[in-house]
């Protein structure tokens, strides 16, 4: 709920846009075109729940048609409003531009709390929502391609695909109408973890940046850094798990819907995940202490804070109590524009949502390409590469006269599977995008924060698309 004097999520996005726009030479008419949402579809549809009919409120917003298709997740939450979906759709346009994913931005929202419905009821709602999108031409592999977001996952995406196929089964590329599908239903390996893995790669870039680490008095490198995570859903869970397992990060606090826990020696995320699956709660996790309020996680002393739940979590009222040196916006819009001003003054590094959580849409793009090509990545080259590497290993063995163990040979001569290629493509994307953002900060001395630099990058790319289309001279 919007508190008095706090900017709404949409207002924060628009304010950040204006701040970045002042650092560009993009003409004002073009800026106005980029800023506005191009199409807003507001839907009300009836669904029979038990003995009664419920009228469900839902949205699909296409923010920018400078590229086709448009792309963005579907959120299921009681808090969904048209403004929220508009803010999320706008962020998608900037996000896609930052990671060079050739889509316009979009977002969907259904105003329901999934916890309050049975699986069968959720399926009914999802299928009806999809039908409404098909009816108004708001979905299709070349039109608008949804994906998971807060409150939805691969199960909902499978229902969307199946419903779309009922209407458009004859379309050869129909599977590309939605991403984040189960692997067995035209999905791609690595999509489930993609946003969290992207967050991990992005944080790694920032903590390996000596200039930035110097500015907050932290050592360069991930190993041993402390992290607090708000939200152990898709994004928070994978971020925490990969950061600790692959980056040597110590996750000292986790917050979920039901509360928060703390352990200064570190929390084993996989064990915590299993504990929650078993008990229905993260509370009373062995070795950790329960915190009094779930929002306490945001305020623990740590190197890296990862808000991975919802927008407007760090605001004017609590910004002064934040003790983290780095905030990685895994969620969309967790820091309000007012709070950001206060935190930047304190020297906190904020890694903006539109960069740090772009891993999901990046791998969604790979999934869409896979659907259009009708072939798994790696199928053509895997065996060829494997044989070439094996020949090389055998040659080294012959030339040196030293034998290489069979197990080592298998590792050295392995051809890439789909998951290897997806992770490699994701890592490359996050590293390249970070380089572009930092290059802007180095070139434009008055751009001093990562969000403004990321925005300037996005605006430049979208503006040049419009100019190339001949829409603006
Ligand atoms: P999710 O539904 O899988 O998980 C969110 C979790 O946050 C839930 O477990 C929920 O119980 C918890 N939560 C809600 N309010 C909380 C609070 N006040 N304190 C602690 N925990 C709370 O959703 P998700 O897909 O992980 O999305 C989370 C955020 O990441 C959203 O802002 C979403 O827009 C953004 N995001 C998601 C993706 C994606 O691929 N899923 C991609 C980019 C950005």
Boltz pocket constraint, residues with backbone or C-beta under 6 A from the ligand:
constraints:
  - pocket:
      binder: B
      contacts: [[A, 73], [A, 148], [A, 149], [A, 150], [A, 151], [A, 152], [A, 191], [A, 195], [A, 230], [A, 231], [A, 232], [A, 233], [A, 234], [A, 235], [A, 236], [A, 255], [A, 256], [A, 257], [A, 259], [A, 294], [A, 308], [A, 309], [A, 310], [A, 311], [A, 330], [A, 331], [A, 332], [A, 333], [A, 357], [A, 358], [A, 360], [A, 361]]
      max_distance: 6.0
